[in-house]
Amino acid sequence: MKMTGADAILRTLEALDVEVMFGLPGGAILPLYDAMARGTTVRHVLARHEQGAGHMAEGYARASGRVGVAVATSGPGATNLVTPIADAWMDSTPLVCITGQVRSFLIGTDAFQECDITGITIPIVKHSWLVQDVEELPHTLMAAFHVASTGRCGPVLVDVPRDVQEAEFEFSLPDSITLPGWKPPRRGHSRQIAAAAAALATAERPILYVGGGVLNAHATDELLALAEVARLPVVTTLMAKSGFPETHELFAGWPGMHGPKWSNWALNKADLIVAVGARFDDRVTGKVSAFAPGATVVHLDIDAAEISKIRHADIPVVGPLKGVLAELAKLVKPDLVEGRTEPWLRQIDEWRTQFPLRYREDDSVLKPQRVLESLQALTAGRDDIVWTTGVGQHQMWAMQYLLCDRPRTFISSGGLGTMGYGIPAAVGAKAARPDATVVCIDGDGCFQMTAQELATAVLEDLPIVVVIVNNGYLGMVRQWQDMFFEERFSQIHLTQTLPDYAALARAYGALGFTVDSPDDLDAVLKEALGSGRTCVVDARVDPREHCFPMIPAGAAALDVMEYPAEEKVSA
Amino acid sequence: MKHTLAVLVENKPGALTRITSMFARRGFNIESLAVGATERDDVSRITLRVDCEQHSLEQIEKQMHKLVNVLRVQELPPGESVERELALLKVAAPASKRTELMALAEVFGARVADLGPDAIVFELIGSPEEVDSFQELVRPQGLQELVRTGRIGLGRAPRGGKPRSSQQVMV
């Protein structure tokens, strides 16, 4: 069938069952948008900024387990996608970016809105293509989706010059994809899996240290089965949060810089760590040489390059986690395991009781932790809540206080730590889960980076609830300046009242609420959660509050600093 | 410790940039690099020389393998591979020095590629170590310009019995 390159892009996306793309048009991508106007089954969500489009595609991918698609024009449109691409790279989020490029004969001439986006993004994509021949377009797009979603997931970019979008050719979908250099592992080595099972059979203090890979691998059921059959405690990283039910008796919390002391102790005092799609990130390990000093490490990962990158793996297993975990669970003999880990589980439970999360309660002021506690209480047991966050103190409190029992219900920027991620990610998550109430826990700093996407939420009928934990500061920076820079506060004061967030919300056609007292909090949150509309709750909290526990950068993970000791225990 | 890596890549735009970018980004240094054609039109061979610890070498190999254009990564272990380099050396050669220079060249099997009234351009093909030696010997004579291709290498031809293939990187 004869058609243009632009039409071929849409026909290929349709054939790949793409439901939605997030983007913003411009000169070099006009032919594709013209093709959209002529009709496609793929929904287009119009973002207000390409960075928003990119994070929406990420939020969609993380909430749905499918590939996210972002579209932008050349030059500044494409460079605005760089942050989401880097974010997707660090967090292994499957993302396909389609960018327009200036006409082929203009490439290299510094033409209007020309920029070498394939060059710029080389260090942060799995692969990229500059399509030079319209005949290659269908195969290239199919290859892009394949590369983004197989092996270790991640971002890819397809740059399409305007004349390639306009060129006519005889369209047909290729029967198969030819990528001779792309051979992700298909299954784990059974001898290595047997060695892992043998290590589990003799360990006294084993633990599953789970990373975001388990969600990308769609392996949460297999993880649960393994934990239950072998009676293993489970810690999940920020990226894996919601990958294991957090009200489960075997759940042992979140390790790392702001994880509870008992979680860090459980991981660091283990004699066997089974790392599952995790990468021993510095925010988890603290000082690497002091990390889990007595542990043998089994490392299960689809990416061979993660094996022994940071911490030596005694037993590496490279392969897709779904199969590896299932095979491992099969080899664990319940009769051998019976009761063996119970003393260890009891020990962790004692630590849990001994070192709970704490903060100073005060009825006269709204505490940020209280906002998260209330949200948790108001949504407990609901399976239709999806959380997203920005980056900073509010994100860490969200990790600590919100309990997620279902996979893909906590979506946060981990590796890159991208402020402003929360709102657009929430819009994308809502597109993936229209049935769900999507709540973005944001900071006031983060909110101001991507607030324009409230317009997208309202006009595209993708309602989200944004709860700003508003302390008027770049709070995490404030905390570091307070603790590690001798209280020399530098360029962190945003003010709690400018802008008036509720008024800004109303300006965008959303509902706006302001709350600054613990007494009014629950009523406001209830109204927002139940409204079915896009809402902004400006929760003005105590700006002096620091996020604890904390492992100072470079310190050993066992040396967790807790909330100052004189404070009483909450909840 | 120095290592030689033979990397087969698809002959596609940007393939080399992706590899060198990975080295730069992850803080690995490339000591020498040579790219050229292979027996297949659609495949290029890159010979890389790196100076790093074993742990970094493993990382380099694995990270390269993840690149979509990379088809194969092999280390060429010393003794099990043939490594060569081509050098062109322009040496000051007044009439009084020529005999000495020509004798030196003969020892190394260097050819005269060009001859002028004041200088000679030698061409030398040999192991990179031989090139090093020749370079140092002619330097005091007035080495004016030097260019080296960087080392290229292949696993040695199989001998009788078990083939002595170089070790393929596990992925």
Contacts between the chains, C-beta under 8 A, distances in Angstrom:
chain1	res1	chain2	res2	distance
A	118	B	14	6.8
A	119	B	14	7.9
A	119	B	17	7.4
A	122	B	14	7.4
A	122	B	17	6.2
A	122	B	18	5.8
A	122	B	21	4.7
A	123	B	21	5.5
A	123	B	22	7.6
A	123	B	25	4.6
A	126	B	66	7.5
A	126	B	68	6.9
A	127	B	67	7.6
A	127	B	68	4.0
A	127	B	69	7.8
A	128	B	14	7.8
A	130	B	13	7.3
A	130	B	14	8.0
A	147	B	68	6.1
A	151	B	66	7.6
A	152	B	66	7.8
A	179	B	68	6.4
A	180	B	10	6.7
A	180	B	71	6.0
A	181	B	9	7.5
A	181	B	10	5.9
A	181	B	67	7.1
A	181	B	68	5.3
A	181	B	69	5.4
A	181	B	70	5.2
A	181	B	71	4.9
A	182	B	68	5.0
A	183	B	171	7.5
A	185	B	171	7.3
A	303	B	66	7.2
A	304	B	62	5.0
A	304	B	65	7.3
A	304	B	170	7.4
A	304	B	171	5.4
A	305	B	59	6.6
A	305	B	62	3.8
A	305	B	63	5.2
A	305	B	65	7.7
A	305	B	66	6.0
A	307	B	62	7.8
A	308	B	55	7.3
A	308	B	58	7.1
A	309	B	59	6.4
A	318	B	171	7.7
